Amino acid sequence: MFNLDVLFSTTNIILFMAIITRLSGLFASAPLFSTYPIPMQVKIWLAATIAFILFPIVQFNTHFTVPNSFPALTGILFKEYLIGYVIGFCANILFVGVELGVNMFAIQMGLSADQALNPTSGGNSPVITQAYTFLATMIFISLGAHQWLFSAIYNSFKTLPVGYSFTFSPELVGNIVTITSQLFNISLSIALPVFGVLFITDVLLGFTSKMMPKMNIFMVSMPLKIYLGLLLSLIFVRPMAECMSTLIERLMTQVAGIF
């Protein structure tokens, strides 16, 4: 006969709370799951469903000791949330790098005033930045990178089981620093093809203004840079998509082994 007293024991309830807290940290920072349009109720139910699936596996592989005070329980839940948040934050480095890189050549194009609500972050960004963010999101989904996130959170329960023990080892800090340091590398990889051509265009327009002082170079440069930037964005969209695909695969491999 099924014993409900064992199922709803204090140990099982606190263990389930710890699992759902780690998943909540992941959903708070991970790409695709932390996006603005997804309702909070959907995120909560999704975290609860995945926690319900992971619970018997974690329970079987974990020797969990019930905390004897509220501060100890708070410390455990904070640790669980921090682990999930770190995994999601490291995975989100790519999208932050793409947004930063596209913003660089969007400003060079003169589109910095073209601000609209970005549904992926909830803030305002140029429309062309949103287009590249959507492209990165589609590549992220097509590669099944969201499954790598779940694999990383599952493996984290093996290397960092629920409990009191948790230390920021030099290896762990080194892995996080290595992943986050790729932010500017990613942004430059995305921005350099278009930004470099636009920078050369600015130099040539500067020489033109010196050669023909009476020419209103500002009226020429604004539409020229916009048309040139949009044309280059269309030309480089396929190489950039291939670059994003490679970066996502490399980054998710690093995230899977962060703990």
Contacts in CASP RR format, 6 or more apart in sequence:
PFRMAT RR
TARGET T0000
AUTHOR 0000-0000-0000
METHOD contacts of the structure
MODEL  1
MFNLDVLFSTTNIILFMAIITRLSGLFASAPLFSTYPIPMQVKIWLAATI
AFILFPIVQFNTHFTVPNSFPALTGILFKEYLIGYVIGFCANILFVGVEL
GVNMFAIQMGLSADQALNPTSGGNSPVITQAYTFLATMIFISLGAHQWLF
SAIYNSFKTLPVGYSFTFSPELVGNIVTITSQLFNISLSIALPVFGVLFI
TDVLLGFTSKMMPKMNIFMVSMPLKIYLGLLLSLIFVRPMAECMSTLIER
LMTQVAGIF
6 12 0 8 1.000
10 66 0 8 1.000
11 64 0 8 1.000
11 66 0 8 1.000
12 55 0 8 1.000
12 59 0 8 1.000
14 64 0 8 1.000
14 66 0 8 1.000
14 67 0 8 1.000
14 73 0 8 1.000
14 76 0 8 1.000
15 55 0 8 1.000
15 58 0 8 1.000
15 59 0 8 1.000
15 62 0 8 1.000
15 64 0 8 1.000
15 162 0 8 1.000
16 51 0 8 1.000
16 52 0 8 1.000
16 55 0 8 1.000
17 77 0 8 1.000
18 64 0 8 1.000
18 76 0 8 1.000
18 77 0 8 1.000
18 80 0 8 1.000
18 162 0 8 1.000
18 163 0 8 1.000
19 51 0 8 1.000
19 54 0 8 1.000
19 55 0 8 1.000
19 58 0 8 1.000
19 80 0 8 1.000
19 157 0 8 1.000
19 162 0 8 1.000
20 47 0 8 1.000
20 48 0 8 1.000
20 51 0 8 1.000
21 77 0 8 1.000
21 80 0 8 1.000
21 81 0 8 1.000
22 80 0 8 1.000
22 81 0 8 1.000
22 83 0 8 1.000
22 84 0 8 1.000
22 153 0 8 1.000
22 156 0 8 1.000
22 157 0 8 1.000
23 47 0 8 1.000
23 50 0 8 1.000
23 51 0 8 1.000
23 84 0 8 1.000
23 153 0 8 1.000
24 43 0 8 1.000
24 44 0 8 1.000
24 47 0 8 1.000
24 81 0 8 1.000
25 81 0 8 1.000
25 82 0 8 1.000
25 84 0 8 1.000
25 85 0 8 1.000
25 88 0 8 1.000
26 33 0 8 1.000
26 84 0 8 1.000
26 85 0 8 1.000
26 87 0 8 1.000
26 88 0 8 1.000
26 149 0 8 1.000
26 153 0 8 1.000
27 33 0 8 1.000
27 34 0 8 1.000
27 43 0 8 1.000
27 46 0 8 1.000
27 47 0 8 1.000
28 34 0 8 1.000
28 85 0 8 1.000
29 84 0 8 1.000
29 85 0 8 1.000
29 88 0 8 1.000
29 89 0 8 1.000
29 92 0 8 1.000
30 87 0 8 1.000
30 88 0 8 1.000
30 91 0 8 1.000
30 92 0 8 1.000
30 149 0 8 1.000
31 88 0 8 1.000
31 91 0 8 1.000
31 92 0 8 1.000
31 94 0 8 1.000
31 95 0 8 1.000
31 120 0 8 1.000
31 137 0 8 1.000
31 140 0 8 1.000
32 137 0 8 1.000
32 140 0 8 1.000
32 141 0 8 1.000
32 146 0 8 1.000
33 43 0 8 1.000
33 46 0 8 1.000
33 146 0 8 1.000
33 149 0 8 1.000
34 88 0 8 1.000
34 92 0 8 1.000
35 119 0 8 1.000
35 120 0 8 1.000
35 121 0 8 1.000
36 118 0 8 1.000
36 119 0 8 1.000
36 120 0 8 1.000
36 121 0 8 1.000
36 122 0 8 1.000
36 123 0 8 1.000
37 119 0 8 1.000
50 150 0 8 1.000
54 154 0 8 1.000
54 157 0 8 1.000
57 154 0 8 1.000
57 157 0 8 1.000
58 157 0 8 1.000
58 161 0 8 1.000
58 162 0 8 1.000
61 157 0 8 1.000
61 158 0 8 1.000
61 161 0 8 1.000
62 157 0 8 1.000
62 161 0 8 1.000
62 162 0 8 1.000
62 163 0 8 1.000
63 161 0 8 1.000
64 161 0 8 1.000
64 162 0 8 1.000
64 163 0 8 1.000
65 163 0 8 1.000
65 164 0 8 1.000
67 73 0 8 1.000
67 76 0 8 1.000
67 164 0 8 1.000
72 164 0 8 1.000
76 162 0 8 1.000
76 163 0 8 1.000
76 164 0 8 1.000
79 163 0 8 1.000
79 166 0 8 1.000
80 162 0 8 1.000
83 156 0 8 1.000
83 160 0 8 1.000
83 166 0 8 1.000
83 259 0 8 1.000
84 153 0 8 1.000
84 156 0 8 1.000
86 176 0 8 1.000
86 258 0 8 1.000
87 149 0 8 1.000
87 152 0 8 1.000
87 153 0 8 1.000
87 156 0 8 1.000
87 255 0 8 1.000
87 258 0 8 1.000
87 259 0 8 1.000
88 149 0 8 1.000
88 255 0 8 1.000
90 176 0 8 1.000
90 179 0 8 1.000
90 180 0 8 1.000
90 251 0 8 1.000
90 254 0 8 1.000
90 255 0 8 1.000
90 258 0 8 1.000
91 145 0 8 1.000
91 149 0 8 1.000
91 152 0 8 1.000
91 251 0 8 1.000
91 252 0 8 1.000
91 255 0 8 1.000
93 179 0 8 1.000
93 180 0 8 1.000
93 182 0 8 1.000
93 183 0 8 1.000
93 186 0 8 1.000
93 251 0 8 1.000
94 136 0 8 1.000
94 140 0 8 1.000
94 186 0 8 1.000
94 244 0 8 1.000
94 247 0 8 1.000
94 248 0 8 1.000
94 251 0 8 1.000
95 120 0 8 1.000
95 133 0 8 1.000
95 136 0 8 1.000
95 137 0 8 1.000
96 183 0 8 1.000
97 183 0 8 1.000
97 184 0 8 1.000
97 186 0 8 1.000
97 187 0 8 1.000
97 190 0 8 1.000
98 132 0 8 1.000
98 133 0 8 1.000
98 136 0 8 1.000
98 186 0 8 1.000
98 187 0 8 1.000
98 190 0 8 1.000
98 244 0 8 1.000
99 118 0 8 1.000
99 121 0 8 1.000
99 125 0 8 1.000
99 129 0 8 1.000
99 132 0 8 1.000
99 133 0 8 1.000
100 183 0 8 1.000
100 184 0 8 1.000
100 187 0 8 1.000
100 191 0 8 1.000
101 186 0 8 1.000
101 187 0 8 1.000
101 188 0 8 1.000
101 190 0 8 1.000
101 191 0 8 1.000
101 195 0 8 1.000
102 126 0 8 1.000
102 128 0 8 1.000
102 129 0 8 1.000
102 132 0 8 1.000
102 133 0 8 1.000
102 190 0 8 1.000
102 191 0 8 1.000
103 112 0 8 1.000
103 125 0 8 1.000
103 126 0 8 1.000
103 129 0 8 1.000
104 187 0 8 1.000
104 191 0 8 1.000
104 195 0 8 1.000
105 191 0 8 1.000
105 194 0 8 1.000
105 195 0 8 1.000
105 196 0 8 1.000
105 198 0 8 1.000
105 229 0 8 1.000
106 112 0 8 1.000
106 114 0 8 1.000
106 126 0 8 1.000
106 128 0 8 1.000
106 129 0 8 1.000
108 194 0 8 1.000
108 195 0 8 1.000
108 198 0 8 1.000
108 199 0 8 1.000
108 202 0 8 1.000
108 225 0 8 1.000
109 128 0 8 1.000
109 198 0 8 1.000
109 225 0 8 1.000
109 226 0 8 1.000
109 228 0 8 1.000
109 229 0 8 1.000
109 230 0 8 1.000
110 222 0 8 1.000
110 225 0 8 1.000
110 226 0 8 1.000
111 126 0 8 1.000
111 127 0 8 1.000
111 128 0 8 1.000
111 226 0 8 1.000
112 126 0 8 1.000
114 126 0 8 1.000
114 127 0 8 1.000
114 128 0 8 1.000
115 124 0 8 1.000
115 125 0 8 1.000
115 126 0 8 1.000
116 124 0 8 1.000
116 125 0 8 1.000
116 126 0 8 1.000
116 127 0 8 1.000
116 130 0 8 1.000
117 123 0 8 1.000
117 124 0 8 1.000
118 124 0 8 1.000
118 125 0 8 1.000
118 129 0 8 1.000
118 130 0 8 1.000
118 133 0 8 1.000
119 130 0 8 1.000
120 130 0 8 1.000
120 133 0 8 1.000
120 134 0 8 1.000
120 137 0 8 1.000
125 133 0 8 1.000
128 230 0 8 1.000
128 233 0 8 1.000
132 190 0 8 1.000
132 240 0 8 1.000
135 237 0 8 1.000
135 240 0 8 1.000
135 241 0 8 1.000
135 244 0 8 1.000
136 244 0 8 1.000
136 248 0 8 1.000
139 241 0 8 1.000
139 244 0 8 1.000
139 245 0 8 1.000
139 248 0 8 1.000
140 146 0 8 1.000
140 248 0 8 1.000
143 245 0 8 1.000
143 248 0 8 1.000
143 249 0 8 1.000
143 252 0 8 1.000
145 248 0 8 1.000
145 252 0 8 1.000
148 252 0 8 1.000
148 253 0 8 1.000
148 255 0 8 1.000
148 256 0 8 1.000
149 252 0 8 1.000
149 255 0 8 1.000
151 256 0 8 1.000
152 252 0 8 1.000
152 255 0 8 1.000
152 256 0 8 1.000
152 257 0 8 1.000
152 258 0 8 1.000
152 259 0 8 1.000
155 256 0 8 1.000
155 257 0 8 1.000
155 259 0 8 1.000
156 259 0 8 1.000
159 259 0 8 1.000
160 166 0 8 1.000
160 259 0 8 1.000
172 258 0 8 1.000
172 259 0 8 1.000
175 254 0 8 1.000
175 257 0 8 1.000
175 258 0 8 1.000
175 259 0 8 1.000
176 258 0 8 1.000
178 254 0 8 1.000
179 251 0 8 1.000
179 254 0 8 1.000
179 255 0 8 1.000
179 258 0 8 1.000
182 251 0 8 1.000
186 247 0 8 1.000
189 243 0 8 1.000
189 247 0 8 1.000
190 240 0 8 1.000
190 243 0 8 1.000
190 244 0 8 1.000
193 232 0 8 1.000
193 236 0 8 1.000
193 239 0 8 1.000
193 240 0 8 1.000
194 229 0 8 1.000
194 232 0 8 1.000
194 233 0 8 1.000
194 236 0 8 1.000
197 228 0 8 1.000
197 229 0 8 1.000
197 232 0 8 1.000
198 225 0 8 1.000
198 228 0 8 1.000
198 229 0 8 1.000
198 232 0 8 1.000
201 221 0 8 1.000
201 224 0 8 1.000
201 225 0 8 1.000
201 228 0 8 1.000
202 221 0 8 1.000
202 225 0 8 1.000
205 217 0 8 1.000
205 220 0 8 1.000
205 221 0 8 1.000
205 224 0 8 1.000
206 217 0 8 1.000
208 215 0 8 1.000
208 217 0 8 1.000
209 215 0 8 1.000
209 217 0 8 1.000
END
